[in-house]
Amino acid sequence: MRTLLFLLEKEFRQIFRSRQIMAMILVLPILQLVVLANAATFEVKAARFALVDQDGSVISRQLAEAFTASGRFLLETREGALEPAVERLRRGEVRMVLEIPHGFARGLERDRRGSVLLVFDAIDGATAGVMNAYAATLLGQFERELGVDLEARRPNSGLSPGGPTLLGEVSYWFNPELSYPDYMVPGILVELVTMVGLLLSALNIVREKELGTLEQLNVTPITRAQLIAGKLLPFWALGLVALSFGLAVARWLFHVPMRGSLGLVFAVAALYLLVMVGFGLAISSMSETQQQATFLALFTLIVFILLSGLFTPAESMPRWAQQLTQANPLYHFVAIMRQVLLLGAGLPAIRGHVVGLAACALVVLPLAVWRYRKVGA
Amino acid sequence: MRVFLGFVRKEVFHVLRDRRTLLVLIGLPVVWMCLFGFALRNEVEHIATVVVDPAPGPLSRRLTSAVDASSRFERVASTASMARAEGMLQSGQARLVIALDQDLEAAAGRIEPLRYQIVVDGSDPNTARTMVAYARALVESTLGRSLAERSSPGGIGAGMPAPRIDTRVHMAFNRELDSAFLFVPGLIVLVLTLVSALMTSVTLAREKELGTMEVLLVSPLRPFQIIAGKVVPYLGLSVLNVLVILALAKTVFGVPMRGSFALLLAECTLFILCALALGVLVSAHAETQQAATTASMASLMFPTILLTGFIFPLASMPAILQWISLAVPGRWFLEIVRGILLKGLSLGDLWRPTAVLAAMTTLLLILSVRSFRVRLD
């Protein structure tokens, strides 16, 4: 036990002496939280569009106005023909082209039929889909208002202006103000804890290997278990410190609601960090140099992060990827953090994810410890 | 010159001998491309939907069948009770509730406003907004249209149908709205940043840490030559990676190559140089590999994932982040890659981002050579 304490003292001294690492642990969270919480949005704010109005009628002008008045679209430019407008789309100056063909108003007045052309920049298909939905809603409303308008202008019309309307009321549950920070911050905290737990622990052991100081430790009477515990406990603890720090920033700077129990969050985090330091140990025993370890760690980290549902919804992934991500500890922890902090879920609600995490721990930790050898090959 | 060539040879051997790193460096882009190219999806589909229909009638049936017909929605239940729908939302069985009014038919007959309600799981604001946009567009196109058809000709003898505007939608550059089109160019940027910048910074920091940098510094090699020699093998590797990724993009994901291949290669080389210079710059300020890794992660990886438009559209970000993104080289490079691959732009269209990228590269190259210290302390 005393040996372990000495080992721990050594590790903590090394960590605290390295200013750069301390700065990373403390500054990175704030930077990431500030940037990530605001950057990670798919929201389509006023999309710029080019208008090709070949009709030049009252109705076509009304339609163009309806687009801008909705607040979803911003009239960037008017073009005389479709070609130059599409060219602007190609150059990325606008994201949509609305073409109202010649004879649009006449057709509507005579036989109540008209057509328009919408061209979207669809490189980001999801955003294009949302823009299209906004446009469809808008055109539907415009059609109805136009119907009333046209009827009212006809002689002997029995209809009074006003006519049929659809009143939709929308409510958003769990996050009524649709605050992005509320949703993103808990997930980003997970990423942060992971960086500390996985990356730093993996690099630490390989560093001693590379510098040859691990050899010195290996010839001491310290047992394998003590060595592993001495190496892993500091990063496990640092991960929890980083989490507390991040939670404080989230609470006081971002006013993220914390509806669930913080004790539960820390309990799950303790379990999660076990998995991560286990991974770090496994990576370090597979690598000879820090360069290798960095690469392996980054490789797994980015796979874990991008498939965790942190940035893109996990439900949108194909089924095989969803099954694959069941083995991804980040996926479970991100889901737990969101449910506990945002929805105030208790242990029963997150049971499935906790079991998933525990399974990861049961596989990774023994494997990593078993793979670790005091005697080099 | 001979000295320099000898040095380059040494560096190439270094890279080639480290089989594990080499394997990761070449295998990583392939695995990432296959995994993320297929699994990363940001479109919202198969939304678990409950239709609350207290008084089934022609109008509500029309809505229900529209929900069933659309691939965006997946009707999990139809119920008369709002309480049951809310329960399903609470438990996560459903994510969207479209609730119709009790006297829908009657209101439609009297030409009164039709009320409906959309309740959505708002915990993920991105998905919530998208779901609401789709649901609104659906209600609009079904109820709105049938409403207009009913009210308009009805009793008014003329028998004029309700006005109808047909929308032709053209999804430019990405007809099938394939997510791979969005993410594959971003993956090119990510891989190049990782391989070029991160690897260079780590390899330089390694020589420093192991003390071999001192040997290089007292050699007749000029500082510029040391940097160039370190960088050359990674330049070769990165070009190889570009070719592999482009081949995968074309064959596996069907991402078109609409512009000039030569131009794309030239632009890639420019960006690789830029990333390499960044790596040198980072290593100049890092004392250990651990610090170099963490600094590269913070200053390169996250900006590349978040502030280039790789996953999240830049146009949706707050103005200040859009300003910051102007300083991220990957942002300009991504614009170029998407432009060439998907839009078939020429150098004439892309002169602006190319000029910015070239200026950044020059600046970084000068800075990195300058900051490379000949003395260790």
Interface residues (C-beta under 8 A of the other chain):
Chain A: S18 Q20 I21 M24 L28 L31 Q32 V35 L36 N38 A39 A40 T41 F42 E43 V44 K45 A47 V86 L89 R90 R91 G92 R95 L108 R112 R113 G114 S115 V116 L117 L118 V119 F120 D121 A122 I123 D124 G125 A126 T127 A128 G129 V130 N132 A133 Y134 A135 A136 T137 L139 G140 Q141 F142 E143 R144 L146 G147 L150 E151 R154 S157 G158 L159 G163 P164 T165 L166 L167 G168 E169 V170 S171 Y172 W173 F174 N175 P176 L178 S179 Y180 Y183 M195 L199 L200 L203 N204 R207 E210 L211 M286 S287 E288 T289 Q290 Q291 Q292 T294 F295 L296 L298 F299 I302 V303 L306 L307 F311 T312 P313 E315 S316 M317 P318 A321 L324 R338 L342 L343
Chain B: D18 R20 T21 V24 L25 L28 V31 W32 L35 F36 F38 A39 L40 R41 N42 E43 V44 E45 H46 L89 Q90 A108 I111 P113 L114 R115 Y116 Q117 I118 V119 V120 D121 G122 S123 D124 P125 N126 T127 A128 R129 T130 V132 A133 Y134 R136 A137 V139 E140 S141 L143 G144 R145 L147 A148 R150 S151 S152 G155 I156 A158 M160 P161 A162 P163 R164 I165 D166 T167 R168 V169 H170 M171 A172 F173 N174 R175 E176 L177 D178 S179 F181 L182 L190 L194 L198 M199 V202 T203 R206 E209 L210 A286 E287 T288 Q289 Q290 A291 T293 T294 A295 M297 A298 M301 F302 I305 L306 L307 I311 F312 P313 A315 S316 M317 P318 L321 E335 R338 G339 L342 K343 L345 D349
